[in-house]
Amino acid sequence: MIQQTHSIHLGSHVLDLVKLPEAAQQELVTFYEFLVFKYQGQADTARPNKQRILSQIFREAEGTLPEQYTFDREALHER
């Protein structure tokens, strides 16, 4: 059961949850919990860390394939 509040202020946006049916309110709470879980631990500064990690990976890669390597386009797109 969701405790009804009149509205939520997000910057210049106002969300009036009372206008939604109870099922929609529950969906909104579930989606909110999903987003919190998905983005937990990610700070605004996480992007440079990802960039640094990718740079290190590409710096370490030699860019050569094994001599016996074959590219099979059909196997690549197989589902």
N, C-alpha and C positions, 0 to 999 in steps of 0.2 A: 504494500500500500504506500502510495506517495503522499507526503504531506504537502498540501497545496499552499503555494505562496502566490501573491498577486502578480509579481513580475520580477524579471531579472534584468538588470541594466548592464550592458556590455558596450562601453564607450558610448556611441551615439545610438545604439540599437537597444530596444526594449523588447524582451520576450515575455508575453503574457501567457503563462502555462495554463491558467484556469480556462482559457478558451479551448484547450485541447481535451478530447475525451481521455478517460483514464488509461485506456490501452495505448494511446499515442504518447501520453506522459511517460508510461513505463518504457516504451521504445526509445524515447529521448534519453531517459536515464541509462538504459542499457548501452546506447550508442556513446553517451558521454563516458561511461566507464571503459568502453573499448578504446576511445581516444586517449584517455588518461593512461591506460595500460600501454598503448602503442607508443606514446611519446614520452613515457616516464624515463627520466635519466638523460634525456636529450636536452642539452642546453643550446642556446643560440650560438655558442662557440664550437659546437660539435662539427660543423661543416669544415673548418680548417683542419681539424684532426683527420677527417676522412680524406681530404685532399692530400695531407702529408703522407698518410698510409698508402694511398694510390701512387703517389710519386715514388715512394720507396719501392713498391712492388715493380713498377715499370723500370726503375733504375737498376734493379737487380736482375731483371729478365734479360736474357741474351738476345732474344728475338730470332732464334733459329729453331727449326724443327728437326726432329730425328731423321736420319737418312731414309729409313724405311716407312716414314709417315705417308699415309694416303688420305686424301680428303674424299669422303663419301657423302655427297650432297643428299642422297635419298635417306641414309641413316640419320643424318643431321635433322631432317624434317619429319622423321617418323614419329608417330604419336603412340 
